[in-house]
Amino acid sequence: MVELFHRDLGGAGQPPLVLLHGMLGSSRNWQTAGADLARRHHVLAPDLRNHGRSPHAAGMTYPEMMDDVLGWLDARALARVTLVGHSMGGKVAMLLACRHPERVERLVVVDIAPRNYFWPGHRASFAAMNELNLADLRSRGEAEMRFEARVPSLGTRKFLATNLERTEAGRWFWQINLPVLTAALPEIEGNPLRDDDRFAGPVRFLPGEKSNYIEPEDHAAIRRHFPRAEIRPIADAGHSPHMEARAVFVAAVLEPPAA
């Protein structure tokens, strides 16, 4: 277990809400939506292991990530929370809710389903990051240009470059644990749930309407693991509704669950 870094996004004294980011993301991704959610919740966003400012570790399995989050909750005496997870963080959140339902008041899963994925785009992104020569890199903008041969999407190139940081001496380095994440990609794309995993509490799945991470054929598996699941597509959003349609996303998270 590693001790996770987190950001407090406001709302102290209100019911706790915990935000889990996706692969190659960090708590920074939640700052704007988190501030909006703080109108009704005390909003906390940890960096998962090997991401952001949390420690690096050799393992990158979903049970390990779940245990990190449980330890982080325990350290803050957070007995029961609203848990929101995006993509990889959504899988961590699903696993935690199923294995430790007493810790989850309600669950919100953002644009991910309980199934296996295989995305060639992930492999292209990791290839681009591993090929980047940091020794002669001058800026994040230059890194984005060097990614272009493998990663056609400007938005994705900018997202990858957010993981680059500089030492006081001006040398660039990857803040993420790139070797471990590269090796763990098949694990991260996999389904962490067993057939018998269930969470009987309130759950809301928020797919991006323009995303293909949750397809109609995934709905049966969602409802098998989460019998109270509501599936609410977010219009005009792709894989990151919390950034692409923030106001609609925040309203969907804050809306009370169906009776």
Phi, psi and omega in degrees: 000139176246153180272115189277139167286148175214163173248136173265113187262010172113173176087024182307140180094348178261172180302137186286141175227127184246131183250126179247124184280172179266181181300133181070005176264194177196179178300338178300329182297340186261358193300316184285310178297323179298320177297324177292319180293338181291355173298330184233356184220157165274110192259125181232137183228104176278155166272125177289160183308146179066015179226154174053227184260011175279160183296156172275148180212156184287330182266152179213046178267161178294319175301323178294317179294321178299316180296323175301314182294319178299317178297321178295318176298315181298319182296338181252010179055039177265095186286326187206128187223159162280127187244123181239126181226137179253129173054240178306318177297330175294324177291320175300315181297318178300314182297315180298317180297320181288320185273336181223063186298336180292346182266352189241113176291311173205158187238135173234123183246123188255109171053052172203151180239162177279074179206175176278147177233154168217111184240110175306328179299325176299316182294323177295319179296315180293323176298317180298317180293318181290333179279344186292124177276108183282341186296325182247016181284136182252337183197164173296323179301321177293321176300317179301320179294321181290333178287344194301325183298328182256334187237098185290334184281121178299319180300318179293319179299318178295320179297315179300319184291342178295344180273001176270134176228166181240144172284170176299333178279358176092008180273136179279146175211159176276123176288325174290161174272081190300316180299317181291318179295322178298313181292329185271002185306315178300324177295316182294324179285345185283172179268118183280350187270142170277165180302327185267004179289130180220148168228119187270357182279181181289134183223137174233121174265131182240084176283147168285130185299330181265007180261157175245023178284332173238113180257161178306327180289350176276346188297325181295317179294320178303313185284337175292317179279331186227082188298339179261018186294133166255137179245112188238093179299142178261115183296149175060029179229147173262229187284346183235070183301331181293343176254323189274335180215060193301314184297317179293319179299311182299317179298322181291325177290319185283338181297131181300151178294156177296149181294000000 
